[in-house]
Amino acid sequence: MINRIQTVLFYILLVGIWHGLYQLAIWPDFLFPSPLGVFSTFRQGLADGTFYTAVSTSMGRVVKGYLIALALGLPLGVFIATSRVFKNTVGSLISGLQPLPSICWLPLSVLWIGLNEMAIIFIILIGATFSITTATEAGIRNVPPIFARAARTMGTKGWRIYTDVLLPASLPSVITGMKLAWAFAWRALMAGELLSSGVGLGQVLMVGRDLNDMSMVISVMIIIAVLGQLINRLIFSQLETRVRKRWGLDRA
Amino acid sequence: MLRIEGVSKSFSTDNGSTCTLDNIDLTIEKGDFISLVGPSGCGKSTLLNIVAGLEKACSGRVLMDGREIRDAGPDRVVMFQEAALFPWLKVIDNVEYGMKVAGLPKRERREKAFHYLKMVHLTRFASSYPHELSGGMRQRVALARALAMDSDILLMDEPFAALDSQTRSILHTELQQIWRTTQKTIIFITHNVEEAVLLADRVVVMTANPGKVKKVFSIKLARPRDMENVDLAFVVSQVIQELKEEVEKVARAEFDSDWSPKSDTFLPTPERNIGNGI
């Protein structure tokens, strides 16, 4: 409880300082809006539906991209972890491409796919898949060999060793990878939307800049930050906590 | 029932190759309780893994009921030194796992799992996760899981080595009881000679590098056996005598080359005896 109070008081203080600075009129109005100005823009954006459309468009894109990344990344990770051929070929390609930030893929994807939704989903895909693949591969490689041996002595054969033992055993690692992939996906989404036109959050952000509407810019930034954090907290952290509790990984 | 014929295995590492098993011949009848003892590195675990089908011998073969063993299977279930319970499953699901692989229907699995959990006295923890149990409890669950496979042969690789002595005594009694009721064939690896003599019909003493069968002791003590029994202590000392030579050989190889059991250990010798028995 005391933690919550401290956090809330801190934010109130920050807003207070912000308002104070605004009153001092050091910078021109259009560069440094007041908190109240931002708040009213916020309300406006909600009322006329801009923000609602922006959020649903962006979320739609990132969810699509993320789910495809999961569907691709998990099996890829399994193959790389288990087949030497795969590791030397596809695996080395993936680790080679990993340092390339998602945004660098945008020119290629726009030229190939065109200036549309698919291009953005493509770069979200690239960003997220690699994280999931790497985490899955590491997870599977780090499963203690005794689990597979125990399962074999109980009659588990063939692909069942993957479904019954290796995949469940690598779940904590996979979830960490999923959290990371979400962070990458969100950033890739923003990169893609900032550099294209449309009605997503990044695009509304750029519109704000074009119109010199600082309040709009700040409002959208707040939405982007809060949304990303919210999903991280509500979905991924919860998932991670539940798995770690069940496994007893966080014993005090 | 189980015949180990001329099994050999050597491992080669950067430091040269070791002859871990050298032409092992052993016959095990149905319902036998055999214990393998020997210094560390004598290949006991390797032999068990070969019988289990988890490793392959370089030469020789293992026959079970006349058929050669090629792979691991539910007819030779293993209980390891670390319980190896799946941390993502509850205790009851862990015990059920083997039956699930075998395709038994859900209700029957549940019943049998509870039956075996009751045998190890852990029904109260059926819905717990492995991390909530102590080491001894986990080993008991691993025992229940192995028993639930209903295999003819049970292979145990130093299963009680990581437990404290009280838990170990309890498990000794439980194991003897279980062996009596189920009449399984058990191969039990340990480096604890007392444990071996307490539990087994025959104790096989193995040598290290090369790994051979040195001597087989037939333990003719009456059951149920008791650790405090004087006759047991006598048999134990006989086995230890056999074993001592091997242990010293291994120690000499592992310690520095100028180590000697006589000069480098603090043993009570007549000269150092400053007044015992006055």
Interface residues (C-beta under 8 A of the other chain):
Chain A: I146 F147 R149 A150 A151 R152 T153 M154 G155 T156 R160 D164 V165 P168 A169 L171 R246 W247 G248 L249 R251
Chain B: A52 G53 L54 D71 A72 G73 P74 R76 V77 V78 F80 E82 A84 F86 P87 W88 Y97 G98 V101 A102 Y129 P130 H131 E132 R145 M149 L155
